[in-house]
């Protein structure tokens, strides 16, 4: 009986979250274009450096605005850091929280996924989506970059989420130890 009660409560909570209107990001779905010389987001709690230190790791990450972005734009975000061996799960990069507070859920289901431009040192990078329905274990998709700007698109289906309860989106280096430099620009929901 207690199990069925907890399942019913979880379903009720999921339905409440679906009913919450999404943040005001406009038809373009733009999160950040970095055109104003700052690392900021158009909605949500914004960007922050994220590493495995919250789980006892020693990886490092820094974010900075730089001139010259994708598609000849004014600027981009440069993410530098190092993934350091030792933790079971290793990462270093930038985390965007779409809710009013860091890791609070937001209903992004009006759009079907995330789109951005990236370039940098060739290595393994990942986009990770944190959703309440996944617990605190993110769903990840691996991608590779080159020294030239390239556009990347990942759908909610790629992460097996509906988009109604997104807590954060991470972009950065993943698992493989070593230093890295990654540039991202024109991040949007699409």
C-alpha beads as a LAMMPS data file, in Angstrom:
LAMMPS data file: protein, C-alpha beads

190 atoms
189 bonds

1 atom types
1 bond types

-500.0 500.0 xlo xhi
-500.0 500.0 ylo yhi
-500.0 500.0 zlo zhi

Masses

1 110.0

Atoms # bond

1 1 1 0.000 0.000 0.000
2 1 1 2.775 2.455 0.861
3 1 1 4.482 1.751 -2.468
4 1 1 1.266 2.406 -4.417
5 1 1 0.749 5.611 -2.429
6 1 1 4.283 6.811 -3.257
7 1 1 3.792 5.981 -6.966
8 1 1 0.494 7.881 -6.998
9 1 1 2.182 10.870 -5.303
10 1 1 5.019 10.814 -7.851
11 1 1 2.546 10.740 -10.737
12 1 1 0.579 13.601 -9.206
13 1 1 3.787 15.646 -8.838
14 1 1 4.751 14.918 -12.470
15 1 1 1.328 16.110 -13.655
16 1 1 1.680 19.319 -11.612
17 1 1 5.052 20.009 -13.218
18 1 1 3.611 19.478 -16.727
19 1 1 0.946 22.087 -15.958
20 1 1 3.514 24.750 -15.028
21 1 1 3.954 27.201 -17.909
22 1 1 7.415 27.270 -19.421
23 1 1 9.840 30.170 -18.996
24 1 1 9.490 33.117 -21.339
25 1 1 12.143 32.373 -23.936
26 1 1 10.234 33.577 -26.975
27 1 1 9.625 31.914 -30.281
28 1 1 13.355 31.824 -31.108
29 1 1 14.074 29.655 -28.048
30 1 1 17.314 31.592 -27.556
31 1 1 19.173 30.811 -24.339
32 1 1 22.441 32.678 -25.045
33 1 1 24.072 34.293 -28.062
34 1 1 26.892 36.008 -26.124
35 1 1 26.581 39.158 -28.233
36 1 1 26.739 41.605 -25.314
37 1 1 30.168 40.710 -23.960
38 1 1 28.812 38.670 -21.042
39 1 1 28.101 35.076 -20.071
40 1 1 24.390 35.319 -19.416
41 1 1 21.145 33.609 -20.345
42 1 1 17.882 35.129 -21.555
43 1 1 15.929 33.187 -18.921
44 1 1 16.425 30.863 -15.966
45 1 1 19.125 30.881 -13.308
46 1 1 21.833 31.124 -15.994
47 1 1 25.231 29.529 -16.576
48 1 1 27.754 28.240 -14.065
49 1 1 30.953 26.206 -14.211
50 1 1 30.301 22.560 -13.345
51 1 1 32.717 19.803 -12.381
52 1 1 32.807 16.454 -10.654
53 1 1 33.996 18.093 -7.407
54 1 1 30.462 17.750 -6.032
55 1 1 31.109 13.983 -6.026
56 1 1 34.669 14.123 -4.710
57 1 1 36.397 14.636 -8.068
58 1 1 39.186 17.121 -8.748
59 1 1 38.325 18.383 -12.250
60 1 1 38.454 22.129 -12.985
61 1 1 36.412 24.432 -15.229
62 1 1 36.284 28.120 -16.089
63 1 1 33.996 30.090 -18.377
64 1 1 34.860 33.342 -20.154
65 1 1 33.403 35.549 -22.847
66 1 1 35.586 35.833 -25.977
67 1 1 35.336 37.853 -29.163
68 1 1 34.399 36.132 -32.394
69 1 1 31.644 33.559 -32.367
70 1 1 29.895 31.219 -34.768
71 1 1 28.443 32.567 -37.993
72 1 1 30.600 35.725 -37.637
73 1 1 28.872 36.775 -34.420
74 1 1 30.440 39.188 -31.910
75 1 1 31.228 36.679 -29.194
76 1 1 31.056 33.210 -27.720
77 1 1 31.623 31.382 -24.430
78 1 1 35.017 29.750 -23.954
79 1 1 35.050 26.844 -21.519
80 1 1 38.480 25.737 -20.346
81 1 1 39.397 23.180 -17.811
82 1 1 40.761 19.782 -17.056
83 1 1 39.119 16.456 -16.407
84 1 1 41.191 14.804 -13.685
85 1 1 41.180 11.041 -13.092
86 1 1 40.020 9.731 -9.750
87 1 1 36.251 10.099 -9.584
88 1 1 33.970 7.406 -10.980
89 1 1 32.107 9.946 -13.135
90 1 1 34.295 12.766 -14.461
91 1 1 33.229 16.010 -16.126
92 1 1 34.170 19.649 -16.552
93 1 1 32.173 22.295 -18.388
94 1 1 29.251 24.722 -18.260
95 1 1 25.812 24.081 -16.779
96 1 1 22.671 26.023 -17.732
97 1 1 19.738 26.001 -15.295
98 1 1 16.461 26.939 -17.048
99 1 1 14.401 27.232 -13.844
100 1 1 14.168 30.206 -11.500
101 1 1 16.851 28.665 -9.241
102 1 1 19.776 26.333 -9.947
103 1 1 18.489 22.792 -10.583
104 1 1 14.821 23.755 -10.202
105 1 1 12.674 22.219 -12.952
106 1 1 11.346 24.156 -15.914
107 1 1 8.824 23.097 -18.531
108 1 1 10.681 23.356 -21.862
109 1 1 8.335 21.025 -23.737
110 1 1 7.215 23.738 -26.189
111 1 1 10.504 23.024 -27.999
112 1 1 11.850 19.631 -29.049
113 1 1 15.514 19.876 -28.049
114 1 1 18.682 21.935 -27.789
115 1 1 20.781 23.434 -30.569
116 1 1 24.183 25.160 -30.386
117 1 1 27.392 25.808 -32.287
118 1 1 30.722 24.521 -30.973
119 1 1 34.407 24.254 -31.812
120 1 1 37.522 23.412 -29.875
121 1 1 40.208 20.885 -29.200
122 1 1 39.197 17.505 -30.632
123 1 1 38.199 15.123 -27.815
124 1 1 35.077 13.588 -26.268
125 1 1 32.481 16.121 -25.141
126 1 1 28.956 15.584 -23.902
127 1 1 25.596 17.262 -23.612
128 1 1 23.860 16.084 -20.452
129 1 1 20.246 16.743 -19.549
130 1 1 19.128 16.676 -15.929
131 1 1 15.396 16.100 -15.445
132 1 1 13.313 15.338 -12.376
133 1 1 12.030 12.226 -14.120
134 1 1 15.639 10.961 -14.325
135 1 1 16.451 11.626 -10.672
136 1 1 19.863 13.251 -10.333
137 1 1 21.479 10.993 -12.926
138 1 1 21.679 12.873 -16.230
139 1 1 21.110 11.441 -19.682
140 1 1 24.170 12.083 -21.872
141 1 1 24.921 12.302 -25.573
142 1 1 28.515 12.313 -26.766
143 1 1 29.768 14.582 -29.550
144 1 1 33.108 15.444 -31.140
145 1 1 34.312 18.907 -32.173
146 1 1 36.886 20.211 -34.594
147 1 1 38.782 23.523 -34.660
148 1 1 36.019 24.897 -36.943
149 1 1 32.519 25.950 -35.881
150 1 1 29.858 23.291 -36.381
151 1 1 26.163 23.201 -35.476
152 1 1 24.825 20.477 -33.136
153 1 1 21.213 19.533 -32.396
154 1 1 19.966 17.065 -29.776
155 1 1 16.289 16.275 -29.263
156 1 1 14.420 15.458 -26.067
157 1 1 13.975 11.960 -27.502
158 1 1 17.781 11.605 -27.631
159 1 1 17.736 11.917 -23.825
160 1 1 14.489 9.992 -23.292
161 1 1 12.798 12.987 -21.641
162 1 1 9.580 14.862 -22.408
163 1 1 11.024 18.303 -21.670
164 1 1 8.442 19.076 -18.974
165 1 1 10.828 18.823 -16.011
166 1 1 14.292 19.945 -17.181
167 1 1 16.539 20.972 -14.284
168 1 1 19.795 21.668 -16.161
169 1 1 21.715 21.238 -19.406
170 1 1 25.465 20.589 -19.251
171 1 1 27.925 21.051 -22.143
172 1 1 31.565 20.131 -21.675
173 1 1 34.327 17.549 -21.428
174 1 1 33.319 14.104 -20.274
175 1 1 35.110 11.114 -18.686
176 1 1 38.449 11.181 -20.594
177 1 1 41.167 12.855 -18.450
178 1 1 43.025 15.844 -19.835
179 1 1 42.908 19.589 -20.401
180 1 1 40.518 21.079 -22.946
181 1 1 39.233 24.266 -24.539
182 1 1 35.699 24.327 -25.917
183 1 1 33.829 27.259 -27.465
184 1 1 30.027 27.371 -27.676
185 1 1 27.694 29.933 -29.221
186 1 1 24.067 30.543 -30.198
187 1 1 22.606 28.127 -27.655
188 1 1 18.862 27.729 -28.106
189 1 1 15.897 25.482 -27.619
190 1 1 14.659 24.302 -30.969

Bonds

1 1 1 2
2 1 2 3
3 1 3 4
4 1 4 5
5 1 5 6
6 1 6 7
7 1 7 8
8 1 8 9
9 1 9 10
10 1 10 11
11 1 11 12
12 1 12 13
13 1 13 14
14 1 14 15
15 1 15 16
16 1 16 17
17 1 17 18
18 1 18 19
19 1 19 20
20 1 20 21
21 1 21 22
22 1 22 23
23 1 23 24
24 1 24 25
25 1 25 26
26 1 26 27
27 1 27 28
28 1 28 29
29 1 29 30
30 1 30 31
31 1 31 32
32 1 32 33
33 1 33 34
34 1 34 35
35 1 35 36
36 1 36 37
37 1 37 38
38 1 38 39
39 1 39 40
40 1 40 41
41 1 41 42
42 1 42 43
43 1 43 44
44 1 44 45
45 1 45 46
46 1 46 47
47 1 47 48
48 1 48 49
49 1 49 50
50 1 50 51
51 1 51 52
52 1 52 53
53 1 53 54
54 1 54 55
55 1 55 56
56 1 56 57
57 1 57 58
58 1 58 59
59 1 59 60
60 1 60 61
61 1 61 62
62 1 62 63
63 1 63 64
64 1 64 65
65 1 65 66
66 1 66 67
67 1 67 68
68 1 68 69
69 1 69 70
70 1 70 71
71 1 71 72
72 1 72 73
73 1 73 74
74 1 74 75
75 1 75 76
76 1 76 77
77 1 77 78
78 1 78 79
79 1 79 80
80 1 80 81
81 1 81 82
82 1 82 83
83 1 83 84
84 1 84 85
85 1 85 86
86 1 86 87
87 1 87 88
88 1 88 89
89 1 89 90
90 1 90 91
91 1 91 92
92 1 92 93
93 1 93 94
94 1 94 95
95 1 95 96
96 1 96 97
97 1 97 98
98 1 98 99
99 1 99 100
100 1 100 101
101 1 101 102
102 1 102 103
103 1 103 104
104 1 104 105
105 1 105 106
106 1 106 107
107 1 107 108
108 1 108 109
109 1 109 110
110 1 110 111
111 1 111 112
112 1 112 113
113 1 113 114
114 1 114 115
115 1 115 116
116 1 116 117
117 1 117 118
118 1 118 119
119 1 119 120
120 1 120 121
121 1 121 122
122 1 122 123
123 1 123 124
124 1 124 125
125 1 125 126
126 1 126 127
127 1 127 128
128 1 128 129
129 1 129 130
130 1 130 131
131 1 131 132
132 1 132 133
133 1 133 134
134 1 134 135
135 1 135 136
136 1 136 137
137 1 137 138
138 1 138 139
139 1 139 140
140 1 140 141
141 1 141 142
142 1 142 143
143 1 143 144
144 1 144 145
145 1 145 146
146 1 146 147
147 1 147 148
148 1 148 149
149 1 149 150
150 1 150 151
151 1 151 152
152 1 152 153
153 1 153 154
154 1 154 155
155 1 155 156
156 1 156 157
157 1 157 158
158 1 158 159
159 1 159 160
160 1 160 161
161 1 161 162
162 1 162 163
163 1 163 164
164 1 164 165
165 1 165 166
166 1 166 167
167 1 167 168
168 1 168 169
169 1 169 170
170 1 170 171
171 1 171 172
172 1 172 173
173 1 173 174
174 1 174 175
175 1 175 176
176 1 176 177
177 1 177 178
178 1 178 179
179 1 179 180
180 1 180 181
181 1 181 182
182 1 182 183
183 1 183 184
184 1 184 185
185 1 185 186
186 1 186 187
187 1 187 188
188 1 188 189
189 1 189 190
